[in-house]
Structures are given as structure tokens and as C-alpha cells.
Amino acid sequence: MISFFAKRFIKNYEDTQSPAVRQAYGKLCGIAGIILNLFLFAGKFLAGLIGNSIAITADAFNNLSDAGSSVITLIGFQLSGKDPDPNHPFGHGRLEYFSGLGVSAIILLMAFELLKTSFDKILHPSELTFDPLVLCILIASIAVKFYMYLYNKDFGTRISSGAMQATASDCISDCAATAVVLIATLVQHFAGISIDGWCGLAVGLMIGRAGISAAMETINPLLGQPPEAEFVERIETIVLSDPQVLGIHDLVVHNYGPGRTMISLHAEVSASGDILALHDMIDNVERTLQKELKCDAVIHMDPIVCDDDQTQALREQITAIVHRMSPQATLHDFRMVKGPTHTNVIFDVCVPFGFHLRDDQIISHLGEQIHKLDPSYFSVITVDKSYI
């Protein structure tokens, strides 16, 4: 149904990289979430009154909080689509992450309240009233929530939305929670065992776990997380598709919200090439990145010596030294500056996060090994970290 409305009312609905299309998907799913959750709240609240069940009533108010979460998501998509302004030159895309964080906070608050109420129900149990209407409402609720999970998961993946992924996590937890409530009702009726409070406790824990998971999915982009491996591969494929680019390093992906990405990298080119032709080539690569990945790109051109046998041989020797220190370490920006008394060997070394040596120890270790190759070699080393 949601896919039908998307195709009918969202212009260029397949262009999910477009900020306008992303915003339209967010609004559509937000409105659908509000309507469906309000219906679920009304149905479960009625079922809770009929069955005298704290677990069902708590589950109903969980759906009411989900409706509020959908309102927050809707507002988040609306605000995140605002154009850049002097105070926010990179746009307002990260507001979508804050809306996802707001959804997570509501989920956790409801989980806490449900745990308190359920604990009281365990201490003071009461008889449940069995009614076929209650069972029908609970079964229908599971089906609706699973449908909501499917479309939020699908569209959240399509448009890379942390807020919608958080909503999807909440929906699947709600399915499990309502299933637990359904089991409690059946056990009470057929076995005469009151587990309503315990089931409410289980529901609260499930909802809390979903809230924590949803919070992490929105906090990580705000703190700064590495780009997806597939996105990095696409960047490398595009840049290295031109034979004049010999290698890339220092790739950094700056995320200012979904659909608002900036890329910076260093592209290695031959030092003997025509600088104007190489500059034109770099400009073309930047435009290709912008066209295909919908992002702004800044490429620094690094000339490297390719036709000097001594430089190439020394680079291979030092690469072997670096790999002995750590197989994951790499080097770049390698060059030799020869003088009358000594030769400066200059390069950057990139080591993985959590490496067992400090930066000064890395520089000292590599400097000693290079000096052993030739006493006239003096190393000038910069230690890098990978941002991908």
C-alpha cells in the first residue's frame, strides 16, 4: 500500500539520492505511522479494558508513543530538508539523526514506565478476562506492526535513513511484545496461571533493547562513523578508472546528513606529466563523483616519481619494513630529497587504530630501520590514521 502511494504521489520516486525524494518518503512513512499507530492504540486500549490486562494496556500506550515518534520523524524530515543558510552552510541534514534520537528516547521512556507497572502487577496480580475480541485485536496488531516493519525497513534502506531504521527496529520489537501479551492471555485462560505481570516485564525489556539499538544507530552518525565499504569501493572505482591516477590515499568522507556528503582525497599522478592536463583530469574526476554519487568532492593532486630506479627500489624496501611492523600499515607520499651530505627520505605511514606503538615510537622504529639501509638516509615521517 505504501509503495502504491509512493509511486503515485512522489515525483521521481526512484531517485532516492535526491534530498526532495528522501524528504517525501519520510513524510509519507511518518503520516502512515501516525495513522496506523493511533488505530492500534485505540484497539489495544479497548482490548486492555475488556481483558483487564496491564500488559495489553501498556502495549497500547506503547503504540501511542510510537505515534508520537512518527510525529517526531515527520518533523525531522521536514526540518532536515531546509536549504543551507549562513549559520548552517552544510544544510540541516543531521536534524534527521536528532529526530531518530528523539524516537529512541521515547521508546526508552515507555520501556521504563512499563517495567515499573509490570513489577507492580507481579506483586499484586489480578484476574484477566478472556474475550475472543481481545485475541482478534492482538493478532491484527501483530500483522499491522509487521507490515510497518517491512515498509520502514525497505524505505529506510533505500534512502539510508537512520530514523526510519530506528522505527523499523521498534516495529519488530512491538511484534514480539504483542506476541508475548497474546501468549499471556492464552496461558491465563487455558492453564489458569497468571503471568500477565511477567509478560509485561518481558515486553518492557524488549522495548528497552530496541530503544538502545535505535539510539546507537542515530548516535554513531552524529559522533562520526566510517563510510560503508560499498561507498568507498565506488569512490575508488571512479577515481582509479582514469589511467593517469596511479593511486589514492587520505580518503575522508564527511557526512552532513543523508544526501549531504563531501569527499576529500589525494590522487597520485606522475611527476613527469603535464600539470595542466593532469589538473583538467582531476577536475573531470571531481565532476564524475558529484554526478554519480551526489556529493561534493575535493581532490588534492600528489605528484610521485615513477621514472627513478633508485627511488622506486628504496620505496619497495621501506614498504617491506612497514609491512613487517604491521601487515595493515601502508605508506604514501614517498619521495627522496638528495643533498651533499645526506638524503631526506620523506613519506607518510598509515597505521590502524589501536596500534600497539605510539606515533613517536613508530617514527623512531622506522627511522632506525631506514638508517640501517644507508647511514646517509634521514627519515621525515608523518603518521596517519585511516578514516575509512
N, C-alpha and C positions, 0 to 999 in steps of 0.2 A: 504493500500500500504506500509506504513512504517513498519507495523507488518510483512508483507511478506519479506521485505528486512532484518529486524531484525532476523527472523528465518533462512534466507538463509546465511547471512554474519557474524552474531555474534555467535561465538562459545560458547556453554553452555549458550545460551541466557536467560534461565530460572533462572540462578544463579545470581539474581540481587544484592546479597550482595557482590559479588566479585568486587573489585576495577576495574579490567580489563574489566569486562562486563559493569559496570556503565560507564566507560570511552567510551566504544564502542557505547553505547546507546546515550551518549552525543554528540559524533561526528556525528552519523547518523542523529539525530534530528537537529543538528546545520547546517549540509550541506543541509538538506531538507528545513530548514527555510531560508537559503540564497537564494536558487534557487526559491522557491515559492514567497518570498517577492520581488525579483527582477522582476519576471513576473508581479506581482501585481502593482509594481511601474510603469513599462512600460505601462500597460494597463490603469491605473488611470491617469497617466500623459497625455496620449493621450486623454482620456475622458475629462480631465480638459481643454485641449486646444480646443477641439471641442465644449464643452458646455460653455466655458468662465466662469468657476466656480472656485472661490477661495477655496471653501470647498473641492471640488474634488481634486484640485491640492495639497492642504495641506494634504489631506488624502493620496495622492500618496507619498509625501515626508515622511509621517509617516511610510509608508511601506518601504521606502528606509532606514529610521533609524532602522526599525525592522531587515532589512538585516544586518546592521552594528551590531545590538545587537546579532544576531545569530553568527556573526564572533567572537564577544567577548566571547559568551558562548562556542563556539568551542575551542577557545584558552584557556579558563578557564578550561575546561575538560582535555585538553592536559597537561597543567601545573600541575593541581591538581593530575594527575596520576603519577607524578615523584616519584621515590623512595626516602626514607629518606636519609639525608646526615648529616655530622657533625654539620652543622648550623641549621638544621631542623630535629631533631631526631624523631619527631612525624609525619613526612611526610609533604606534601603540600596540603592536602585535603581542607583546608579553602580557598584556592585560588578560589575554585568554588563559594564560597559566595561572594568574591570580584567581580567575573565576573557577578554574579547576581546584585550586587550593581551598576556595570557599565551599565548594561542594564537599570536599573531603572533611572540612571542619564540621559541617552539618551532620555528615554521616557519623563522625566520631561522637558528637554530642548526643545524637539519638541512641547510639550504642551504649553510652554511659547511663543514660536515663533508663533504658530498657534493662540493663543489668541490675540497677537498683530496684526497679519494680519487680523483676523476676525473683530476686533474692527475698523480697518481702512475701511474694507468693509462695515460695518454698517454705518459709516459716509459718505462713497462715494459709494453707491450701483451701480451696473451695470447690464445690461440685460443678462440673461442666454440664451444659445442656446439649444433648445430641439432636441435630436437626439436619436433614438431607440438604436443605438450602445452604447451610454453612459449608458442607462438603463441596457443593457445586461452585460456590463463590471462591473457595480456596483453590480448587482445580483450575478454574478460569483465570485466577490471578497468576498462577504459575505459568500458564500458557501465554498470557499477555506479557509478563515480565521477561520470559524467554524470547519472545518476539522483539521486545525493546532491546534486549541484549544483542540480538543478531544485527539489528539495523544500526545501533550505536557502534558496535564493533566494526561493522563493514564500513560505514561512512567515516568513523574515526581513523581507520587505517587508510582509507582513500585520501583524506585531506590532512593526515598526520596531525590529528588534534588530541592533545593530552587531556583536555576537558571531556571530550566525548569518550575517550578510552576509560577515564575515571568513571563516567556514567555507566559504561558497559560493565565494568567490574562490579559496580554497585547492583546492577540489574541481576547478574548471575548469582550474587550473594543473596539477593532477595528471593530468587527462585529456591535456593537451598533453604533459606529461612522459612519460607511459607510451606515447603515440603515437611520441615520439622514440625511446624504447627499442625499440619494435617495429620501427621503420624500421632502426635499427642492426643488429638481429638479422637482418633480411631482407637488408640490404646485405652483411653479413659472409658470409651463406650463398651468395647468388647472384653477388656480384661479387668476393668474396674480399678486400674492403677492410675493415680493422679501424678502425671509428670509434666503438667502444664508449666509450672514454675521452672523446672529444669530445662524444658524445651525453650522457654523464653530466655533463659540464661545462655543456651547454645546459640540461639538466634542473635543475641547481643554480641557474643564473641565473634560470630561470623561477620556481622555488620562492622564491628570494630576492625577486624582484619582487613576487610575490603576498604575501610576508610584509610588505614595506614598505607595500604598498597597504592590507593589512588593519590594520596598525598605525595608519596615518593615520585610518582610519575610526573607530577607538576613541579615539585621542588627541584628535581635534578636539572631540568632545562633552565630554571632560574639561577641555580648555582653555576651552571656551565658544564655541559657534558660533551663527550666527543661525538662527532657526527657518525651516522650509520655507515657501516663498511661499504654498502652498496653505493652510497652517495660519493664516498671517497674514490671508489673504483671508477665511477662515471667521470669524475673530475680528471683523474689520471689518464683515462682513455682519451678524453677530449684534448687535453694538453699535449700528450705524447703522440697524438695522431699526426702532428706535423714533424717530419723527419729532422727538421732543424733544431728541435728541442731534444737535447741529449739526456735530460733527467730533470726531476723536480725534487724540491725539499722545502722545509719550513712552511708546509701547508697548514693554514689556520682557517677554520670555518667559524665565522661569527654569526650567532643566531640571535636575531632581534624579534623573534616570534615567527610562527608558521608563515611561510611565503615571504619572509623578510630576512634573507640570508646574504652575507658578504663573505667573499673568499679572498684570501691573500696567499701568495706562494712565490717561491723563487724558481725560475726556469733556467736551466743550464744550457748555454749555447756556445758554439765555438768562438774562441777569442780572435780567430783569424777571419771571421765572417764580416760582411758589410753591415755596419752598425745601423744604417738607415733601413736596410732591407729587413734586418732582424727585428728592429723596433716596429716596423709595419706588420710583421708576422705576429708579434706579441699582441699588438692591438687587435688583430683578427681573432686570435685565440680568446681574448677577453670578451669580444662580442659574441663568439660562439657559446661561451659559458653562460653569458647573460641570456641568450636566446633559448638554449636547450635546458638550462637548469633554473631559469627565472631568478637569477641572483646577480649582484654586482661583483665584479672580480678586479683585483689589482695584482698585476704580475711584475715582480722585480726580475730583471734580466741579469743573470750571473754568467760572465764570460769565463770559460775554462780552456786551459791549454791542451790541445789534442795532438799537436804535431811535434812535441818534445819528448824524445825517448827517455831521457833521464827523469823528467817529471812523472811520466807515466809509470816507470819502473818503481820510483820511490813511493808513489801513491799506492801501488799494489802491495809493497812491503808494509807500509803503515796500515793499510786496510787489514792485512793479516794480523798485525799486532792488536788492532782494535777488536777484531773478532775473537782473538784469544782471551782478551779481557772480558768480553761478553758477546756471545753469538748474535744477540739482538741489537747490538750497537752498530751505528753507521757513521760514516764521515762524509762531509761535503765541503764545498768552497775551498778545495785544496789548491795551493799554489806555492811556488818557491820564489824567494827574492834573494838573488845571489849578490854577495858583497866581496870586497877584497880579503876580509879576514874570516868571515863566516857566512852561512846561508840560513835565512829565516824560513822555516817550514811552517806555513800558516794553514790552519783548517779548523772546521767546526766538527765536534763529535756529538752525536745524539745518543743518549742512553735512556733506557726505560725508567719509568717512575719506580721508586723504591729500590734503586740500585744500591748495592752494599757499600759502595765507596762514595765519599763526599766529592763535590766538584773539584776542590783543591787537591784531593788525593788522586783523582782521575788525571788531572793535568800533570801532577808530579810523576805518576807512574808512566804515562805515555811519553813525557819529556825524557825520562831516563832511558826508556827503550829506544827512542829515536836517537838520542845522543850516542848510544852504543853502536848504532849503524855507522855513524861518522861523527867524530868529535866536533867537526865544524858545523854540524846541524844544531840550530837553536829553534825550539818549537814555540809557536804562538798559538795557543789552543783556546777555543771557546766551547764551553759545554752547553748543549741544547737539550731540551725535552720535547718529546713528540706531543702534538695537540690533536692527534687523530687516533 
